[in-house]
C-alpha cells in the first residue's frame, strides 16, 4: 500500500514538467520538526528531506513549484524507564512523504539572482513514530505513561495517514540552476486524531509544524 501511494505521488511530478517553460530538479535539505500535543511532552529535533521538484513559469516573476519529498524527522518525547524513574529524552524518527504546491513570486531580480516569497498547501502522507533505541521499548511516555509503541500511528491502524500544512517562505535563485529555500510549514489538521489509544482524562489532540532549509539543483536551466 505504501509503495502504491509513493508511486502515485511520483507520477504526479510529470504534470508540471510537461509545461513548455518548466524546469525539474532535485532538492536536499534539513528539517526541524515540532509536535505539540496536549497529552505528550516533546522536543523538536533536526532531520533531513530529499525530493524532486518541477516548475511551471507563468512569467519572469511568478512560478509554480510542485515537489515530492521524503522527510525523515527526528523528535524527542519525554519518558522514563518506570513510572517512578527520572524523566529522560526518548528519541524517535518520523517518516513522511510531502507534496507541496508552492506559488513563488520573485520580488527582486538582479543580474543572475532572483529573490522571492512563496506560499502554498502541502499534503503529507504517512505518520508513524519509530523508536530509535529498541532497548527502550518498555519505557513509558509522560504524562499518560503510554507505551512508545502507541506512537506507531499508521502501523497500528494499518492505514496511511493524511495531514495538511500551509507552507510559506523565502527563496533565492541563482543562474536558473540553483535555488535556496527557507520555509515554514504550519499544520492545519490534527495528526493525533489517528492515535491508536484513548486517554481517560481528555481527548488527545495536537498540531505539528516544521522548518526546512533546502538547496535545489535544476537539471534543465533555461
N, C-alpha and C positions, 0 to 999 in steps of 0.2 A: 504493500500500500504506500509506504513512504517513497519507494522508488518511482511509483506511478505519479505521485504528486510532483516530485522533483522533475520528472521528465516533462510533465505538462508546463511547469514553470520555465524550463529551459526552452521549450518550443515557443513560448510567448515572446522570447527575445527576438525572434525573427521579424516581429511586427515593425519595430522602429527602424531596423537596419534595411528594410526594403525601400525606405524613402530615398529619393534621388540625392539629397544633400545630407544623408545620415552618416554617422560615424559609429564605430564599435570598438570596444577596448576591454581591458582587464583592470580590476580595482583590488587594492590591497591596503589594509589599514588596521588601526587599533580601535577598541571599543572600551567604554566604561559603563557598566550596567548597574542600574539601581532598581531593586524591587521593594516596594513599600506596602506592607501588609499590616492589618490590624491584629494579626494573630501570630506573627513571627518577628524576631529581631534579626535584622540582616545588615550587611555592609557591602558597599559597592566593590567591584573588582574589575581588573583590566583583562580584556580578551582580544580577539582578533576577528577580522572579517576579510573574506576574499570572494570575488564575484566577477560577473560580466556586466557590461553596460552598453546600451545602444542609444543613439540620439537621433532626434528629428529637429532640424533647424528651420524655424519659421522666418527668421530674419537674422541680421548680424547680432541683434541684442536678445532675442527670445529663442529659447531652445527647450525641447522636452527630452528628459532622460528617463529611460526605463532600465532598471537594474534587477539582477537576480544575485543575491548574496547568500553565502553560507557564513553564519555568525556562530562563533564559539565564545560565549561569555563566561567569566569566572565570577562567582558570587559566594560570599561567606554568610552563613547563618550561625547564630549564637546557640550553642547547645552544651551538653555536659555528658560525662560518662554514665552517671547515675543522677537521680533527682536531687541528691544531696551533695554531689561533687561540685567543684568550682567551674564556673562557665568558661567556655573557650570558643574560638572560631573554628567552624567546620566548613571546609571548602567543597564547593560544588561546581560542576560545569553545566551550562545551559546551552543546548544546541538549537538553532533556529535557521529557517530559510526566510529571507525577507525579499519582498518585491515592491520597491518604491517606484512611484511615478512622480518625477520631480520637474517642475517648471522653473527654469533658470532665466533670470534677467540680468544681462551684463550692463551695469550702470556706468562703467568706466572702461574705455578702450584706449590703450596707449601702446603704440607700436605692436609688439607681439604679445602683449599681455591683455587679458580681459578679467575684470573684477566684477563678480556677480553676487546676487542674493537668490535664494531658491526656497521653494515650499512645495509640499505635496503630500499625498497619502502614502503610507507603507503598509502592505499586507504581509503579516508574518505567520508562518506555519511551523508547527511543532512547538511543544512546551513541556520539557521533561528535565528536571534537575538530576544529575548523576553524581553520586558521591565519589570524590577523588580517592579517598582512603577507605578501602573496604573494611579495614580493621575497626572503623568507627560506625559500622552498620547498626550496632546495638545501642548507640548513643540516643539521647532524647534531645529534642529541639525546644528551646524556650519560646514562649511561656506555656505552651499547651502540652509539653512533653510528648510531642508527636515523634514518630519514627522518621529517620531520614528517607526511608523508602516511600513515605507518604507524599514526598515531593516529586515522585515519578508520575506526573500527571498523565501523559499520553500512554505510557507503558501500562499503568494500572487500569486506565479506562479503555485501553485497546482502541484508541481513536486518535486522530490528528487534530490538534487544537488550531484555532484561527484567532488571531488578535490583530487589531488595527492601531496604527500610530499616525500621528501627524508629524512630518519632518520639516525642519526649517534650518537654514544655514547660510554659510558664506562660501564662495568659490573663487579660485584664481586659476586661470588657464594661461598656458604659455605655448605659443607657436602651434596651436591647434593639436599638439601631440600630448601634452601633459596637463592634468588638472588636479588641483588640491582642494579638498572639501573639508570643512569643519561643520558638522551637522548635529542637531539635537532632535531626538525622537521622543515625542510625548505620547504616552499610552492613552487611548480612547476607551478600549474595552478592559474588562476586569479579568485577568488570566486566572484568578483564584476561583472563579465560578465553576471551574472544572476540577477542583481539587478533590481527590477521592476519599476525603474524610469529612466528618461533621463535628463542629465544636458544640459542646453543651452549654457554652457561655454566651456566644454571639455568632452571627453569621460571619464566615471567613471571607473577607474582601481584600482587594488591593489594586494598585496601579503600578505599572512599570514605566521606566524611561531610560534612555541611554544616549551617550555621546559617541560620535565616531569621528576619527581623523583619518582620511583616506587619500591615497595617491592613485590616479588613474592614468594609464598609458593607452592612447588610441592607436590602433594598428593602421588605420587609413585616414590620416590627417588630410585636410584639403590641400 
